[in-house]
Amino acid sequence: MQKRQKKIVNRFTLVEVVIALAIMGLLLSIALTITGRTKERTIRSERRWARQHLLNLCSEYFLLAGHDQGFPDEILPNGFSASCTIELVEEGLPDYAIEPVKGWILAQYKIELYDEIGTLIGKQYVDKIVREDEI
């Protein structure tokens, strides 16, 4: 007569299942936290890029059209505005460079960008050689 062999069934205990679920939950929460932070950083970076892009657009316009030109409203998003002032550059230059040469002088454009409520959101300084009578 043959003896019947008992089948050995490997089953997980309740403690092992709870530990596995806890580890999976911890890993899931870490993954969601990382994803959330990445999304926030991406949104902030996009906003910074958009503001810098608008500021560069304003700078290009004023450098081409002149500092005394008004910025067209249809170029910027609704409510945004830009302004430009011009000043002589005197700091850090040698004496001979401060004086105009054949009617031309070094000036600095100060371009400022404002949002819908009038808050300054960016400014940029650009040095440019201009005619002496433009200042």
C-alpha contacts under 8 A as a table, 3 or more apart, distances in Angstrom:
res1	aa1	res2	aa2	distance
12	F	16	E	6.19
12	F	17	V	6.66
13	T	16	E	5.34
13	T	17	V	6.49
14	L	17	V	5.15
14	L	18	V	6.20
15	V	18	V	5.15
15	V	19	I	6.17
16	E	19	I	5.17
16	E	20	A	6.16
17	V	20	A	5.12
17	V	21	L	6.18
18	V	21	L	5.13
18	V	22	A	6.11
19	I	22	A	5.05
19	I	23	I	6.23
20	A	23	I	5.20
20	A	24	M	6.20
21	L	24	M	5.03
21	L	25	G	6.01
22	A	25	G	5.04
22	A	26	L	6.12
23	I	26	L	5.10
23	I	27	L	6.19
24	M	27	L	5.15
24	M	28	L	6.10
25	G	28	L	5.05
25	G	29	S	6.16
26	L	29	S	5.19
26	L	30	I	6.26
27	L	30	I	5.13
27	L	31	A	6.19
28	L	31	A	5.08
28	L	32	L	6.17
29	S	32	L	5.11
29	S	33	T	6.10
30	I	33	T	5.12
30	I	34	I	6.23
31	A	34	I	5.24
31	A	35	T	6.15
32	L	35	T	5.02
32	L	36	G	6.04
33	T	36	G	5.12
33	T	37	R	6.20
34	I	37	R	5.25
34	I	38	T	6.12
35	T	38	T	5.12
35	T	39	K	6.21
36	G	39	K	5.13
36	G	40	E	6.33
37	R	40	E	5.11
37	R	41	R	6.19
38	T	41	R	5.14
38	T	42	T	6.08
39	K	42	T	5.06
39	K	43	I	6.24
40	E	43	I	5.20
40	E	44	R	6.26
41	R	44	R	5.10
41	R	45	S	6.04
42	T	45	S	5.09
42	T	46	E	6.11
43	I	46	E	5.11
43	I	47	R	6.27
44	R	47	R	5.15
44	R	48	R	6.20
45	S	48	R	5.07
45	S	49	W	6.03
46	E	49	W	5.04
46	E	50	A	6.04
47	R	50	A	5.05
47	R	51	R	6.20
48	R	51	R	5.25
48	R	52	Q	6.16
49	W	52	Q	5.12
49	W	53	H	5.96
50	A	53	H	5.00
50	A	54	L	6.22
51	R	54	L	5.13
51	R	55	L	6.15
51	R	121	I	7.47
51	R	122	G	7.29
52	Q	55	L	4.95
52	Q	56	N	6.08
52	Q	122	G	7.50
53	H	56	N	5.11
53	H	57	L	6.14
54	L	57	L	4.95
54	L	58	C	6.21
54	L	76	L	7.29
54	L	113	L	7.89
55	L	58	C	5.07
55	L	59	S	6.17
55	L	111	I	7.72
55	L	112	E	7.47
55	L	113	L	6.25
55	L	122	G	6.81
55	L	123	K	7.16
55	L	124	Q	7.32
56	N	59	S	4.95
56	N	60	E	6.15
57	L	60	E	5.23
57	L	61	Y	6.26
58	C	61	Y	5.09
58	C	62	F	6.21
58	C	71	F	7.63
58	C	82	A	6.83
58	C	111	I	7.27
58	C	113	L	7.83
59	S	62	F	5.29
59	S	63	L	6.01
59	S	111	I	6.32
59	S	124	Q	7.61
59	S	126	V	7.93
60	E	63	L	5.17
60	E	64	L	6.17
61	Y	64	L	5.28
61	Y	65	A	5.83
61	Y	66	G	7.76
61	Y	71	F	7.70
62	F	65	A	5.11
62	F	66	G	4.93
62	F	67	H	5.28
62	F	69	Q	7.12
62	F	71	F	7.87
62	F	84	C	7.07
63	L	66	G	5.57
63	L	67	H	7.01
65	A	69	Q	6.38
66	G	69	Q	5.76
67	H	84	C	5.42
67	H	85	T	6.15
67	H	86	I	6.68
67	H	109	Y	7.24
68	D	84	C	7.21
68	D	85	T	7.66
70	G	83	S	7.55
71	F	81	S	7.45
71	F	82	A	6.37
71	F	83	S	7.33
72	P	75	I	5.93
72	P	76	L	7.66
73	D	76	L	5.88
73	D	77	P	7.92
73	D	78	N	7.70
73	D	80	F	7.95
73	D	81	S	7.32
74	E	77	P	7.35
74	E	78	N	7.93
76	L	79	G	7.93
76	L	80	F	5.96
76	L	81	S	7.08
77	P	80	F	5.71
78	N	116	E	7.19
79	G	115	D	6.40
79	G	116	E	4.17
79	G	117	I	7.51
80	F	113	L	7.36
80	F	114	Y	5.61
80	F	115	D	4.54
80	F	116	E	5.10
80	F	118	G	7.81
81	S	113	L	5.98
81	S	114	Y	5.22
81	S	115	D	6.64
81	S	116	E	7.80
81	S	118	G	7.99
82	A	111	I	7.13
82	A	112	E	5.56
82	A	113	L	4.55
82	A	114	Y	6.08
83	S	111	I	5.80
83	S	112	E	5.36
83	S	113	L	6.77
84	C	109	Y	6.53
84	C	110	K	5.50
84	C	111	I	4.49
84	C	112	E	6.40
85	T	109	Y	5.81
85	T	110	K	5.25
85	T	111	I	6.73
86	I	107	A	6.59
86	I	108	Q	5.57
86	I	109	Y	4.64
86	I	110	K	6.18
86	I	135	I	6.81
87	E	107	A	5.55
87	E	108	Q	5.28
87	E	109	Y	6.72
87	E	110	K	7.98
87	E	135	I	7.13
88	L	105	I	7.86
88	L	106	L	6.39
88	L	107	A	4.38
88	L	108	Q	6.10
88	L	135	I	7.63
89	V	93	L	7.74
89	V	98	I	7.45
89	V	106	L	5.90
89	V	107	A	5.12
89	V	108	Q	6.03
89	V	127	D	7.92
90	E	93	L	5.84
90	E	98	I	5.96
93	L	97	A	6.06
93	L	98	I	6.59
94	P	97	A	5.47
94	P	98	I	6.86
95	D	98	I	5.45
95	D	99	E	7.32
96	Y	99	E	6.00
97	A	100	P	7.50
98	I	105	I	7.39
98	I	106	L	7.55
99	E	105	I	6.96
100	P	103	G	5.61
100	P	104	W	5.23
100	P	105	I	4.67
100	P	106	L	7.92
100	P	132	E	6.87
101	V	104	W	5.18
101	V	105	I	6.47
103	G	131	R	5.72
103	G	132	E	5.34
103	G	133	D	7.89
104	W	129	I	6.41
104	W	130	V	5.53
104	W	131	R	4.49
104	W	132	E	5.30
105	I	129	I	5.46
105	I	130	V	5.61
105	I	131	R	6.23
105	I	132	E	5.75
106	L	127	D	6.88
106	L	128	K	5.83
106	L	129	I	4.45
106	L	130	V	6.32
107	A	127	D	5.74
107	A	128	K	5.44
107	A	129	I	5.99
107	A	130	V	6.57
108	Q	125	Y	6.47
108	Q	126	V	5.50
108	Q	127	D	4.34
108	Q	128	K	6.03
109	Y	125	Y	5.58
109	Y	126	V	5.07
109	Y	127	D	6.21
109	Y	128	K	7.25
110	K	123	K	6.98
110	K	124	Q	5.91
110	K	125	Y	4.72
110	K	126	V	6.69
111	I	123	K	5.46
111	I	124	Q	5.23
111	I	125	Y	6.34
112	E	120	L	6.98
112	E	121	I	7.82
112	E	122	G	5.88
112	E	123	K	4.30
112	E	124	Q	6.58
113	L	120	L	5.93
113	L	121	I	5.83
113	L	122	G	5.27
113	L	123	K	6.17
114	Y	117	I	7.73
114	Y	118	G	5.25
114	Y	119	T	5.27
114	Y	120	L	4.51
114	Y	121	I	5.53
114	Y	122	G	7.24
115	D	118	G	5.29
115	D	119	T	5.53
115	D	120	L	6.68
115	D	121	I	6.52
116	E	119	T	7.46
120	L	123	K	7.72
130	V	134	E	6.76
131	R	134	E	5.54
131	R	135	I	7.71
132	E	135	I	6.10
